[in-house]
Amino acid sequence: MDDSGSGDVEIRNKQEAKTTWSADVATEAGSATHSVGADGVVSESAAGKVEIGASGVSVNNGAFTVA
């Protein structure tokens, strides 16, 4: 837990997977990440990426989009 006064919370395990709660919530495990915030949701793993926001859904940096 962060004691800097910022209010951030971080949970980490022995394999260095972690979840961080701050303005956004982010989970990381190896090269995979998942974040949730006011702007939307982003999930990434290796070359794959899915972004979900108010304007629609984007897969692999715009290779496929739904608005």
C-alpha positions in Angstrom: 0.0 0.0 0.0 1.2 3.5 -0.9 1.9 5.6 2.2 2.9 8.7 0.3 -0.5 10.3 1.0 -1.6 10.0 -2.7 -4.4 7.5 -1.8 -3.1 4.9 -4.3 -3.4 1.3 -3.4 -1.2 -1.5 -5.0 -1.5 -5.2 -4.5 1.4 -7.3 -5.8 2.1 -11.1 -5.7 5.4 -13.1 -5.8 5.1 -13.3 -9.6 5.0 -9.5 -9.9 1.4 -9.5 -11.1 -0.3 -6.4 -9.6 -3.4 -4.3 -9.4 -3.2 -0.6 -8.8 -6.1 1.6 -7.7 -5.7 5.3 -8.3 -7.7 7.6 -10.6 -7.9 4.5 -12.8 -7.7 0.8 -11.9 -5.0 -1.2 -13.7 -4.1 -4.9 -13.5 -0.8 -6.2 -14.9 0.4 -9.8 -15.3 3.5 -10.4 -17.4 2.9 -8.6 -20.7 -0.9 -8.5 -20.3 -2.6 -5.4 -18.9 -6.2 -4.4 -18.2 -7.2 -0.8 -17.2 -10.5 0.7 -16.4 -11.0 4.5 -16.0 -13.2 7.4 -16.8 -12.2 7.3 -20.5 -13.0 3.6 -20.9 -11.4 0.1 -20.8 -8.2 -1.1 -22.4 -7.0 -4.7 -22.5 -3.6 -5.6 -24.0 -1.7 -8.8 -24.4 1.4 -9.1 -26.6 0.3 -7.6 -30.0 -3.4 -7.7 -29.3 -5.3 -4.7 -27.9 -9.0 -3.9 -27.3 -10.1 -0.4 -26.4 -13.7 0.4 -25.3 -14.7 4.0 -24.9 -17.7 6.3 -25.3 -17.1 6.6 -29.0 -16.9 2.9 -29.7 -14.6 -0.2 -29.8 -11.2 -0.5 -31.4 -9.3 -3.7 -31.9 -5.6 -3.8 -32.6 -5.1 0.0 -32.9 -7.9 0.6 -35.3 -7.6 -2.6 -37.5 -11.3 -3.2 -36.6 -13.6 -0.5 -35.1 -17.2 -0.2 -34.2 -18.6 3.3 -33.6 
